[in-house]
Amino acid sequence: MKEKSFSCDRATMQWSLFLLLLMGQCVFITCHLYEYHFIKEEMSWDEARAYCRENYTDLAKVFDLTDMTRLQDSAQNQTEAWIGLYNITGGANRRWHWSLPGEEYTENKTCWGAGEPNDQPYPENCVRTVDKWDDVTNTHQFICYDGENMWTAQSYCRQHHTDLASGLDQIYSEEFKKLLNSKASSLWIGLFRDSWRWSDGSNFSFRYWDMDSFNPYKLILIRENKTWEEALNYCREKHHDLVSISNPEEQRWVQERAKNASTPFVWLGLRYSCTLDLWFWINDNRVCYERWASGGRNEDCDMSAAMTTGGQHEWVSQKKNETFNFICIKH
């Protein structure tokens, strides 16, 4: 197992007292039940947990964004460090959690539809609401923002509001019902399932994933303007190749990168051959999956394919001497 620095937590009672004079004196008290200690030693996760349990309390746990900020501050700009979250593999080990910290999931306070959750097609770890709940994997709208995957929705809600709607009190509130009726027929709610556990046994639902760590395609957006040939040579020299897309899942990952481009299109590794009168991927794969915009495929001899960086992220043919950002596949 890879060795990293790590953060321990120690059970403590830190009280901070703030006074506010507003129509009299009001007292607000905040309490942290643990403090973080960053350990500048390289250890495996198991070694780090043993060290923390021997010298402190346990590896660091995170309850909410406030804890996350304190944890990041304790890490002193270190790029990677172990925390006390670990995965128990196997579908039977997954548990349901509410996204909102402190909201506990219980089976007798649910509103599943008939036959739900069915986990089909496996794995279905996120939840949408229509009238009843069902577990799903695809994209939907949600209460604070428009159609993304659940983790993007969660991140947006936490940044701009508090969290995704969580718990029956929120979901059955009149405000939620009005939003559901006015916005969409189905929406994400803050209920998800995973097999991750905290080292000390805490049932904290807070997750703060770097979504790039789940990217199986190793894509990188190059925010430099180059012709198609220049982009191809750049990717092959510095990374692996220009990106190819063979299925809807790869399309979704590529378009997530494309959203951050500084040009209206990004080059793909797809070109047209006048000799063969066909489009082909530069990795020699057949063009089985396609996402052409209506009227976007122009089969002239100097054409290659690009993806639009806004809208529906469809493909369009562009002259190869145009200059755009591009997406490489990393080694």
C-alpha positions in Angstrom: 0.0 0.0 0.0 1.2 3.5 -0.8 2.7 5.5 2.1 1.5 9.0 2.9 1.6 11.5 5.8 -1.6 11.5 7.9 -3.8 13.4 10.3 -4.9 12.0 13.7 -7.7 13.3 15.9 -7.7 13.6 19.6 -10.8 13.6 21.7 -11.0 17.0 23.4 -13.4 19.7 24.4 -12.5 23.0 22.8 -14.9 25.8 23.7 -15.0 29.1 21.8 -17.1 31.9 23.2 -18.5 34.7 21.1 -20.5 37.6 22.4 -23.0 39.5 20.2 -24.8 42.7 21.4 -28.1 42.8 19.6 -31.2 43.8 21.6 -29.4 42.7 24.7 -26.5 40.3 25.1 -26.7 36.9 23.4 -24.1 34.2 23.8 -23.2 31.7 21.0 -21.0 28.8 22.0 -19.3 26.4 19.5 -17.7 23.1 20.6 -15.2 20.9 18.8 -15.0 17.4 20.3 -11.7 16.6 18.6 -8.6 18.4 17.3 -6.4 17.5 14.4 -2.7 16.7 14.5 -0.8 16.4 11.2 1.9 13.8 11.3 4.9 14.4 9.0 5.8 10.7 8.7 5.3 8.4 5.7 3.3 5.3 6.7 0.8 2.9 5.1 -2.9 3.5 6.1 -2.8 0.6 8.6 0.4 1.8 10.2 -1.0 5.3 10.4 -4.2 4.1 12.1 -2.1 2.1 14.6 0.1 5.1 15.3 -2.9 7.4 15.9 -4.6 4.9 18.2 -1.5 4.5 20.2 -0.6 8.2 20.5 -3.9 10.1 20.0 -7.4 8.8 19.5 -7.7 7.6 15.9 -7.1 8.7 12.3 -9.0 11.9 11.4 -12.7 11.9 10.8 -14.7 14.7 9.2 -18.3 15.6 10.2 -19.0 18.6 7.9 -17.3 21.4 5.9 -16.2 23.2 9.1 -14.2 20.1 10.0 -12.9 19.9 6.5 -11.5 23.4 6.7 -9.9 22.7 10.1 -8.4 19.5 8.7 -7.0 21.3 5.6 -5.5 24.0 7.8 -3.8 21.3 10.0 -2.3 19.7 6.9 -0.1 22.7 6.3 -0.5 22.7 2.5 0.4 19.0 2.2 -1.1 17.6 -1.0 -1.9 14.1 0.3 -2.5 12.6 3.8 -4.4 9.6 5.2 -7.7 10.1 7.0 -9.8 7.5 8.8 -12.1 6.7 5.9 -11.8 3.2 4.4 -13.7 1.0 2.0 -15.3 -2.4 2.7 -15.6 -3.9 -0.7 -18.7 -5.8 -1.7 -22.2 -4.7 -2.5 -23.6 -6.2 0.7 -21.5 -3.8 2.7 -23.0 -0.6 1.3 -25.1 1.6 3.7 -27.5 4.5 3.0 -26.6 7.9 4.3 -28.2 11.4 4.2 -25.9 14.0 2.6 -26.7 16.6 5.3 -24.3 16.0 8.3 -26.2 15.0 11.4 -29.3 13.6 9.6 -29.4 9.9 10.4 -30.9 7.4 7.9 -33.4 4.9 9.4 -35.4 2.3 7.5 -38.7 3.2 9.2 -38.4 6.8 7.8 -38.3 6.2 4.1 -40.5 6.6 1.1 -39.3 4.0 -1.4 -41.4 3.1 -4.4 -42.7 -0.4 -5.0 -39.8 -2.8 -5.5 -37.2 -0.1 -4.6 -34.4 0.1 -4.0 -33.7 -2.6 -6.5 -30.0 -1.9 -7.3 -30.7 -2.6 -11.0 -28.7 -2.0 -13.1 -25.9 -2.6 -10.5 -24.7 -0.4 -8.8 -27.4 2.2 -8.1 -26.2 4.3 -5.2 -28.0 7.6 -5.6 -31.7 8.5 -5.1 -34.2 10.6 -7.0 -37.7 11.5 -6.0 -40.8 11.6 -8.2 -43.6 10.8 -5.8 -41.7 8.0 -4.3 -38.0 7.3 -4.1 -36.0 5.0 -6.5 -32.3 4.3 -6.6 -30.6 5.4 -9.9 -27.3 6.1 -11.6 -28.1 8.7 -14.3 -28.5 12.5 -14.3 -31.5 14.5 -13.0 -32.3 18.0 -11.9 -32.1 18.9 -8.2 -33.5 21.5 -5.8 -30.7 24.1 -6.1 -29.3 23.6 -9.6 -30.0 22.1 -13.1 -29.2 18.5 -14.4 -25.9 17.1 -13.2 -24.8 13.9 -11.5 -25.5 13.7 -7.8 -22.0 14.5 -6.6 -21.8 17.6 -8.7 -25.3 18.6 -7.3 -24.1 18.0 -3.8 -21.0 20.1 -4.3 -23.0 22.9 -5.8 -25.5 22.9 -3.0 -22.8 22.9 -0.3 -21.0 25.8 -2.0 -24.1 28.0 -2.6 -26.6 26.8 0.1 -26.3 24.2 2.8 -26.7 20.7 1.2 -29.0 18.6 -0.9 -32.4 18.2 0.6 -32.1 15.5 3.3 -34.5 13.8 5.7 -38.2 13.4 5.6 -38.9 16.7 7.4 -37.2 18.6 4.5 -38.6 16.4 1.7 -42.2 16.5 2.9 -42.1 20.3 3.6 -44.4 22.6 1.7 -41.4 24.5 0.3 -40.0 21.3 -1.2 -43.3 20.3 -2.7 -43.7 23.7 -4.4 -40.2 23.4 -5.9 -40.8 19.8 -7.0 -44.1 20.9 -8.8 -42.5 23.9 -10.5 -39.1 22.6 -11.5 -39.1 19.0 -12.7 -40.8 15.7 -12.5 -37.8 14.0 -10.8 -35.1 15.5 -8.6 -32.0 14.4 -6.8 -32.3 14.2 -3.0 -29.4 13.9 -0.5 -29.6 10.1 0.0 -26.7 8.0 -1.2 -25.2 4.5 -0.5 -21.6 3.6 -0.2 -19.3 1.0 1.5 -17.0 3.5 3.2 -16.5 3.5 7.0 -14.7 5.8 9.5 -11.9 4.2 11.4 -13.3 4.9 14.8 -16.8 3.5 13.9 -18.5 7.0 13.6 -21.5 7.0 11.3 -20.6 10.4 9.8 -22.1 10.8 6.3 -19.9 13.6 5.1 -17.9 12.9 1.9 -15.6 15.4 0.1 -14.4 13.4 -2.8 -12.0 14.7 -5.5 -14.0 13.5 -8.5 -10.8 13.1 -10.6 -9.9 10.2 -8.4 -12.8 8.3 -9.8 -11.9 9.2 -13.4 -11.0 5.8 -15.0 -10.0 7.4 -18.4 -7.1 9.7 -17.2 -8.1 12.7 -19.2 -6.5 16.1 -19.2 -7.7 19.3 -20.8 -5.0 21.4 -22.4 -6.0 25.0 -22.4 -3.7 25.9 -25.3 -4.9 26.8 -28.8 -3.5 24.4 -31.4 -4.4 23.0 -34.8 -5.6 19.4 -34.9 -2.2 18.1 -36.0 -0.4 20.2 -33.4 -2.8 18.9 -30.7 -2.2 15.3 -31.8 1.6 15.7 -31.7 1.4 17.5 -28.3 -0.7 14.7 -26.8 1.6 11.9 -28.2 4.7 13.7 -27.1 3.7 14.7 -23.5 0.9 12.3 -22.6 -0.4 9.4 -24.7 -2.8 10.4 -27.4 -5.7 12.7 -28.4 -8.9 11.5 -26.7 -11.2 8.9 -28.4 -14.8 8.2 -27.3 -16.4 4.8 -27.7 -19.4 4.9 -25.4 -21.7 7.3 -23.5 -19.7 6.9 -20.3 -16.5 8.1 -21.9 -18.6 10.9 -23.5 -19.7 12.1 -20.1 -16.1 12.2 -18.7 -14.8 14.1 -21.8 -17.6 16.7 -21.6 -16.9 17.3 -18.0 -13.3 18.3 -19.1 -14.6 20.3 -22.0 -16.8 22.5 -19.8 -13.6 24.2 -18.5 -12.1 25.0 -22.0 -11.4 28.5 -23.1 -12.5 27.9 -26.7 -16.0 27.0 -28.1 -14.7 23.6 -29.2 -12.1 21.1 -28.1 -10.4 18.7 -30.5 -11.1 15.0 -30.4 -9.0 12.2 -31.9 -11.5 11.7 -34.8 -10.6 12.6 -38.4 -12.1 12.1 -41.8 -10.3 10.2 -44.6 -11.2 11.2 -48.2 -9.4 8.1 -49.5 -11.5 5.7 -47.5 -14.5 8.0 -47.3 -15.0 7.4 -43.6 -14.4 8.8 -40.1 -12.0 7.0 -37.9 -10.4 7.3 -34.4 -6.6 7.7 -34.4 -6.4 4.7 -32.0 -7.7 2.6 -34.9 -11.0 1.8 -33.1 -14.1 1.7 -35.1 -16.6 4.6 -34.8 -19.4 2.7 -33.0 -20.7 5.4 -30.7 -21.5 8.8 -32.2 -22.7 12.2 -30.8 -22.9 14.4 -33.9 -24.8 17.7 -33.7 -27.6 18.0 -36.3 -25.9 19.1 -39.5 -22.6 19.1 -37.7 -20.9 16.4 -39.8 -19.2 17.9 -42.9 -17.2 15.2 -44.8 -14.6 17.4 -46.6 -11.0 16.2 -46.9 -9.5 18.6 -44.3 -11.9 17.9 -41.5 -11.5 16.6 -38.0 -14.0 16.3 -35.1 -14.4 18.6 -32.2 -16.8 18.7 -29.2 -18.8 21.8 -28.3 -17.8 23.0 -24.9 -21.2 24.3 -24.0 -24.8 23.2 -24.6 -25.2 19.5 -25.3 -21.5 18.8 -25.9 -22.1 17.4 -29.3 -19.6 16.7 -32.0 -19.0 18.9 -35.0 -16.5 18.8 -37.9 -14.0 21.6 -38.1 -11.2 22.4 -40.5 -7.9 21.0 -39.2 -6.1 24.3 -39.3 -8.5 25.9 -36.8 -7.0 26.3 -33.3 -8.8 25.1 -30.2 -8.1 23.6 -26.8 -8.0 19.8 -26.7 -8.2 16.8 -24.5 -5.4 14.2 -24.1 -5.4 10.8 -22.6 -2.7 10.4 -20.0 -0.5 7.4 -19.5 
